[in-house]
Amino acid sequence: MSAKRKQNDLPFRLAALGIPEELLPVVRGCVRELEEEGVRGKALRRLFNRLADRPESFADHPILGALAGMLRSGASRGASGDGVPAAAARVEEVPWRSWGEDLDPQAVKQMRDGASLPVAVSGALMPDAHVGYGLSIGGVLAVDNAVIPYGVGMDIACRMKMSVFVVPPDLVDDHADELAQALERETCFGVGGKFTARKDHPVMHEDWGFSPVTARMRDTAWGQLGTSGSGNHFVEWGVLDVPRALPGLAEGRYLALLSHSGSRGTGGEVAKYYSSLARRLHRELPRELGHLAWLGLDTDPGREYWAAMELMGRYSAANHALIHAAVAGHLGLSPVWGAENHHNFAWKETHGGREVVVHRKGATPAGAGVVGIIPGTMIDPAYVVEGLGNPLSLCSAAHGAGRAMSRQEALKRFRRGDLEHVLREHGVRLLSGGLDEVPMAYKDIRAVMAAQADLVRIRATFTPRIVKMAP
C-alpha cells in the first residue's frame, strides 16, 4: 500500500511534516483524540505543524506528549534502525484477564501497556472496554504502593446515584410534564455550567488548600456545585422493577431517579496537573507509556494526589446529593431507598493476601454483596447489581454499556431523525442531549451484562422514561 493510501484518512501528509511513516498508527490515535476534543481542520493541521517544528514544546501535552517524545529522541526507530517503534524498558506483563468478545484492539493494547509497568501487580479488562487516556476505559489495574493519575481518569470519581420513591410508577406517564419540569428547573448541564445562585454543602468548607490545583479550582468547583457535566452524564426518571426484595426495599415497581456525573472541571484539572508531574518524575518510561506515569504513595506528590482524589470523591458525591434533593424536593418527594457508587477512582485493597492500589477506570466495584449501578443508554435499561467478589476481576465489573464508536463517528453516521425514531420506539422523552450520545453509538448493555455474569448478579432493572443530558 502506498504512503498516500495509508495517510488518506489524515488532514495532512506525514512526509511533508517530516514525521516518519512508521509513526502513522500513533499519529492516527492522536488525531482521533484531538478530534474528539473538538480540534479539527485547519486548527489540527496548524497544531501538527508546530509539533513537527518544535516537538520539545509539546513534552507535557496530554495527547501529543508521547508522539513529541518519539520525534525528539528518535524513538520511532529501534536501536538496530529497523523502523520498529521503540518499546524498551518495559517489563514482562503481569497476569490480567478480559471479559467480553471483540474488544477494541487499542483498548487491549492500553491494558497490556498498564500490565507492563514496573509497579503493576495484576489487572482486568471489562466487557464495556474502549480507548481512553493512558489506561483503557473499562481497565482495572492493581499496582504496588503507587497511584496513576490517568489510571484513575480525567473525571475523577464519576458516580452513579439512584433514589427510589414509594409512589405509583405510573406517575412517569400521568404526571410526565411535572417530572420533566423538575429536571429542567433543578439541574444544570454542560462544560462550565453553573447555577445563578450558588448551592452549599459541607464539602466546600473542607481544606482545599493542601494542593495548588484544588486551591486554585475551589471557587470554580463551588460555582459548579450541584451540576452535571457533558458527554454521557445524565439525570433521568424511570421505573425500577425489583423482582426480589433488596435489603431495605421490598419487591415491586417504583418510580426512581437516576443520575450519572462526576467532579466536573475541577477533577479534570487535578488529573492533568498530577499526570504531568508524574511524567516529569518518570522520564525513564518509554514515551508511549507517558500517560501511565505514576506517583509513589510514599512521596509527597503521591500523598497530595491521593488527598485530592479523595476530595474529588466527596465533591462528586455532594453534587449528586444536591441534584437528588433539589429534583425530589421540587415535587415534594422523599426517597425510601437509594444506591450509589464511584468509578474512575483508586482504592487501597487486599488481593491475594497483598495490599495493592486498585484503579477502576470506567469500572464498578463488585465485591461480594456490594450493591452497584450499571447504566445502559438513554433507551436501554440500567441495572442494580450485587457484586460476586470474583478475584480474577479484582472484584470489579463494567461501568456501563461502553462506546462502540467514537463521538465523531457517531456524529458522522447518525442524524437527529435516527435518534427521534428510537426514542419513539422505546417511549422515552429526551429533554436535551447531543447526537454523539445516540444509543446506537454504544454496545448492547444486555450483551455486556451477559458477558459478566460471573462478576455481578442483577437484582433490579431500571427503565428510563424522561432523560436530560447536556444540550
N, C-alpha and C positions, 0 to 999 in steps of 0.2 A: 504494500500500500504506500502511495506517495505521501510525502510530508504534507502536501496540500490537502489530500483527502483526510489525513489524520487530524488536521487542525481546522477542518471546515466548521466545527462547532464552536470555535473561539472567535471573539470580535477583533482579533489581531493575529499577526504572524509571529511565531516564536523566533524564526530566523531573523526577522527584521529587528527584533529587540536584542538579539544576541543571547537568547536563552536556549540552552541545549535541548534538542528534541526529546532526549530520554527523560526530561522532566515533565513531559506532556501530561502524564497522569496526575502529578502533583499540581500543575497549573490548572487543570480542569477542576480538581477538587476545590482549589482556591476561588476560581471563578464562580463555581456553584454556590459556595458560601457567601461570597460578596453579593451576588445577585439576590440571594435570599435576604440580605441585609439592605437591599434597595440600591446597590451600586451597580449601574448598568451603562451600556452605550459608551458615549464619549468619556464619561467620568471613569469608567472602568479602564478604558484604553490609556487615559492620562495616568491613572494610578500605576499601571504596569510599566509605562514608560519611565516614571520616576523610580520604580523598583529596579528596573534594569540599569538605570544610570547611577543610582546611589543605594544599593542594597543595604549598606550599613545603617541607613536611617530607618530601616524597617525592622530592626532586630527585635523590637518588643511589640510589633504589630500582632494583634490576637489571631489574625488569619494568615497574613503573609510572612510572619516571622520565620517559620521553618524554611520556606522557599528562599527567603532572603539569605538565611544562613548557608544554604546549599550554593547559592550564587557567590557568596563572599569567599567561602572556603574551598570551592571547587569540589564540594561533596557530591556533585552529580556524577562523579566517576569514582570507582573503587581504586584501591592502591595500584592495581595492575593496569589501570586505564582501560578497562574493558567496557566502560559505559554503563555499568550496573550501579544504580543508586546505592550509596554507602549505607550500611546498617551496622557498622562496627560498634562495639561497646555494649551490645545487647547481651543479656544473659538468657539461658535456656528458659522457655516458658514454664511457669508454674501450672499445676493442673487447673483446668476450668472446663465447665460443661455448658452446652447450649440447649435451649428448648425451642421447639417450632421448626418449621421447614422453610426452605427458600429464603433464608435470611440474607439481607443485603451484604454482599461481599466486603464492602468498605466498612460496614459496622463490625463484621467479623474481624477484619484487619485491625480495627481500633481496639477490639477486645484483646487480640493477640499482642498488640503493642503494650497494652496495660499489663498483661501477664508476663511480659518480658522485662519489666522494671526490676532493678535490684532489690527494691523494698517489697515487691509483690509476694503474696503468700498463696492465694488461690482466687478463683473468680467464677463467674457465671454470666450467661447472656440470655436474656429473657425473650419470649416469642414476639414481643412488640418491638424488637430492636431496630433502630435505624441510626444513621450517621449523626454525630454531634461534635462539639468541640472537644478535642482530647479523647476522653473515654466515650464510647458509643452510648447513645440513649438506650436504656434497657440493659446497660452494663452494670455488673456488680463486681467490685474488686476489694479484696481484703489485703491490707498491707501491714507492715510491721512498724509501729511507733511513728507514723507519719500521716500526713493528710495531703491530698492532691486537690488543689482548688478547682481545676477543671474536671476532676473526677467526681466532684460534688455537682458542679454545673453553674451556669450563669444565674438562673432563677433559683437562688438558694431557698431551700425549704418550701418549694412549691407544694401545695397542700390540697387535699380533698376534705370537705366537711358536709355532713348531711344532718338535717334536722327533720324530725318526724312529728306529725301532728295528729291527734285523735279527733279528726273531723271527717265527714264523708268525702272520700276521694273524688266524688262527682263534682265537687267544687271547682275542679280544674276545667270543667265544661260549663257548669251552671253560672259560675262567677269568674269566668276567664278574664274579663276586662278588668275586674278589681285586682286579680292576681298579677296581671300584666302591668297595671299601673303601679303596683308596689315595686316591681322590678325597675320600671322606668324612673321612678322618683327617688328610690333609695340606693341605687347602685351607680357606679361611675367606672367607665372602662377606657382603656387606651393609653398609649405612650404619653407620659406627662399628665395624665388625667388626675384631677383633684376636685374636691368639693369647695364651694364658695366659702362655707363656714367650716372651719376645722373641727374634726372629731377629737376625742381624747381617750386615752387608755393608759393604764399604769406602765406599759412597756416604754412609753415616751418619757417617763420620769426616771428610768434607769440610767446608769452611767453609759453614755455613748462616746465618752472622750478617751477611752483606752486605746483607740485605733485612729490614725489620721483620716482614714476613709469614712468610718462611721461618724466621727466628729464633724467632718465636712458635709456629710449627707443627712445629718439628723433633721435639719429644717425641711429638706425635701421630703424625707420619709414621713414627717409629721403631716405635711400638706397632703400626702397621698394615703394617709391612714384611712382604712375602711374602704379602699378602692380595689379594683381588679385590673389586671394587665391586658395585653393584647394577645393576638395569636389564638391559641386554643383555650384560653381562660373563659369561664362562663359562670353564670348563675341561672338556675332553671328550676321550674316547678315540674313535678311529675307524680306518678303513682307508684308507691312501693308495695310490692307483693311479698309477704312473709309467709311461706308455706308451713314452716315450723317455728315455734317460738324461739326468739333470741333472748339472752339474758336481759331482763327489763322490758321486753317488748313481746306481747302476745302475737300469735299468728293472726293474719288478717290482711286487709288492704288499707293503705294510709295515704294521705296527702303528705308529700315530702318536698323539701327544699335542698338542692344540691349545688355546691359551689366548687370551683377549681381556680386557684390563683396562688401567688407566692409573695415574694419580698420586694416586688416592684423594681424600680430602677436602682434602689439602694443595694439590693442583693447583687445586681449585675456589676455595680461599681466595686463591691467587695471582691467579687470573683476576679475581675480584671486586674485590680491592684495587686492582689496576693499571688495570682498566677504569674504576673510579670516579675514580681520579686522572686518567686521560686525559680523561674527560668534564669534569672541572673545568678542565683546561687548554685545552679546546676548546669554550668556551661559545658560540662563533660558529656552531657546527653547528646546523642545524635539529633540533628536539627529537627527531623521529622517527629521526634518524641517530645519536642519542646512544650507542647500543651499538657504533657503528663508530668511536668516537673512537680516535685513535692516539697513540703516543709516538714522538718522533723518536729515531733511534738515535744522534744526535749530542748527546743530552741525558742528564743523569744518570738521570732516571726511565726513559728508554728503555733505557739500558745495564743498569740494575738489573733491569728486567723480563726482558730478554733472558737475563741470567745466571740468573734464577730459572726461566725456561722451560727452559733447557738442564739445570739441576739436576733439574727435574721429569722431563726425558727420561731422565737417568741413574737416577733413582729408580724410574721406571716399568720400565725395563729390569731393574733389580735385583729388583723384585717378581716379574717373570716368571722370571728366572733361579732364584730361590729356590723358586718354585712347581714348576718342572720338575724341579729337583734333588730336592725332597722327594718328589714323587709317583713319579718314576722310582726314586729310592733306596729307597723303601718296598718296591719289587718287585725290587730288585737289578738293574735295567736300566740300560744306558748307551747314550745316543744315538749314532748314527753320522753323522747329518746333521741340519741344522736351518736354519731361516729365520725372520726376524722383521723387522718394520717398524712405524714410528710412523704415526699420523695425528693430527690436532689439534696441529699444530706449524707452525713457520715456519722457512724455510731461506733463507740467502743464496745466490743462484744467478745465473748469467748467462743471459739470454734475449734474443735479437735483438741480441747484442753489448753488452748493457747489464746491469750488476749490479742486481738487484732483490731484494726480500724476498718470497718466495712463501709465502703462507698456504695450508695444506691442511687445511681444517676438515672432517673426515669425508671425506678423500680420500687416496689412497695414492700415494706417489712411484712413477713409472713411467718413469724414464729408460731409455735404450736399454740392454738387457741387465740391468737391475736386477730382482732377484728379490723378489717380494712375495707377500702372502697376502690373499685377498679372501674373507671368510666369507659363508655364506648364513644359514640358520636352524638351529634345533635338529634339524630333519629333512632339511634341504637341503644340498647339497654346499658345501664351501669349496674354493677354487682356489689352487694355487701358480701364480703367473703370472710372465712375463718382460715387462718394460716395453719398449715400442716407441719411446719417446722422441719422441712426437708433439708438436711445438712448439705446435700450436694449443690443446692442453690444458695447456700449461706442464709437459709431461712428467708428467701426473697421470692417475689412474684412480679409479673408485669405491672406497669402502672396505668395501662390503658390499651387502646386498640393499636396504637403505633402508626406512624405515617407509612403509606405505601408509595407515596411520591412526594417530591418537594413542593413547596408553596408555589414556586414559579411554574412548575409543570402543571399544577392544578389550575392556575390562572390561565394558562395557555389552552388547556384541554376542555374546560367547562365554562358554561355561560350561566347567567342568572336564571334563565328558564329551566336549566337542568336541576338547579337547586330547588326552585319552587315546585317542580314536579315531584321530587322525592319527599319534600315537606308535606305536600297534599296527600301523597300516598300513605304517609305514616301519621297524619293528623297532628303534626307539630306546628306550632305557631312560633316563628322566629321574629323576635323584635328587632334584632340587629345582629350582623355577623358578616365576616368577609368571605368572599368567594374562594379564598385559599383554604377555607375550613369546610368545604363541601364533604359530606360523608364519604363520597367515592374516592377521596384522597387518602383514606385510611384503610387499614387492614380490617378484616372481618373480626369483630370482637368475639363472636361465638367460636371461631376457629382458634383465636388466641387463648380463650378460656379452656377449650378442649385440650390444647397443647400443654397446659399447665395443671392438669387435673391432679397431678401428684404434688402440687405446691400449695393449692388452696381448695377449699370446699365452698361452693356457692350457698349462701344462707338466705339471701333475699335479692329480688330483682327490681330495679328502678326503671320505669319507662318515662322518658322525657316528653313533656307536652307543651310547655311555654319556655322558650330559651332566649336568653340575652347574652350576646358576646360583644366584642369591640366592633364598632361600625366599620 
